[in-house]
Amino acid sequence: MNDALLELGNVTVLRGGRRALDGVTLSIPRGQNTAVLGPNGAGKSTLLRMLNGEFFPVRRPGVRMRLLGRERWNVFDVRRQLGVVSHELQAAHHGWVSGLDVVCSGFFASVGIHRRQGLAEAQRRRAVATAESQGAAKLLERRFDSLSSGEQRRLLLARALVHEPHTLLLDEPATGLDLKAAFALMERLRALAAAGTTLIFVTHHVDQIPPEVERVILLKAGRVFADGPKHEVLTNARLSELFEVDVQLVARGGYFQVLPG
């Protein structure tokens, strides 16, 4: 698929008066599994949230932003084509909502379900089936705050998938999970990639980049530090400079692990 998911030309985004992105130019096509890697404050989450229509560039001559091939779009139309899993979204859900309401909210790109949204029975059935596919069927009748972080993340993944998006936006998806839950989540994401869902990962953990990711974008201080095929971008020298600490990469089974250099 050659159509671009996101096209940026000389884009700057301000957050709290600070340049979260600073003159960024890049294109992310649909169908290309991509990881955005960098230290805290590099602009990774800002880039992802631009994809979800939450942030917009400073308007000035020469700036270009196209989302799903369009310079103008309805943000809810965009969100119906994308699924989001993030720690921030997890924290935004009220503890008293049921697991079913969490999953069903994916139809509306909302946090929870509101009476005026008019949930159809077919949507409820779809939500149950999606939860079952992600091992979350037994969580649907439980309160969100009674669940472990891993169980909550499974519901959020079902929420992201319930409207059958072509692309998943994953912002530090394994944050706060123990090893068992993190490994299970990664296997589910790998299965989705194998079935044709595009994955856009944002992380500062190299070991959370699955083998299916083909391209890595390195961000530092709001700028593109490096961009290209995974095996060309992930090198000892480049990551040592990016994170400002000597590191040594170890590759195994398509994954990379970072050790002190």
Number of C-alpha atoms within 10 A of each C-alpha: 7 9 11 17 18 20 20 19 16 18 22 21 22 15 11 6 7 10 17 22 25 19 17 19 16 15 15 20 18 20 19 21 23 26 27 24 26 25 17 14 14 24 25 29 20 21 23 21 15 16 23 20 15 11 15 16 20 13 11 10 7 8 16 15 20 17 21 18 14 13 10 10 13 9 14 14 10 17 20 19 16 22 27 24 24 20 18 10 14 18 10 11 15 14 14 11 18 20 30 25 21 26 30 31 22 27 21 16 21 15 18 19 21 12 6 6 11 8 15 10 9 9 14 16 12 17 27 21 15 24 27 16 13 18 14 23 19 12 20 20 12 14 18 24 15 13 15 12 19 19 19 22 26 25 31 28 27 31 27 29 28 24 24 19 17 16 24 24 22 23 24 19 23 24 16 13 16 11 10 9 18 18 14 15 20 16 13 17 22 17 13 16 20 11 9 12 21 24 25 24 26 27 22 21 16 17 14 21 24 22 14 18 21 15 20 24 22 24 25 22 18 23 20 20 17 17 17 14 13 17 13 12 18 21 14 17 14 17 22 16 13 20 14 10 12 16 19 15 18 13 11 8 7 11 15 19 15 16 11 9 10
